[in-house]
Amino acid sequence: MAANIILGVLIFGYAGFSLFKFIHKSKEGKCASCAIKNSCSSICHTAKGNDHIK
């Protein structure tokens, strides 16, 4: 019984953490939350209104 409660808390805790991390990254924007933003040579910061990068 205790193992089920601990497992449930771990699963819901990780789901909450993942949801928090997703919302936090989505508020930063497309390029600001990118993992390779420091070495990226795209022009996504100048592409306004476009969903794709030329």
Sequence and secondary structure as in RCSB ss.txt:
>XXXX:A:sequence
MAANIILGVLIFGYAGFSLFKFIHKSKEGKCASCAIKNSCSSICHTAKGNDHIK
>XXXX:A:secstr
 HHHHHHHHHHHHHHHHHHHHHHHHHHH TTTT TTTTT    TTT  S SS  
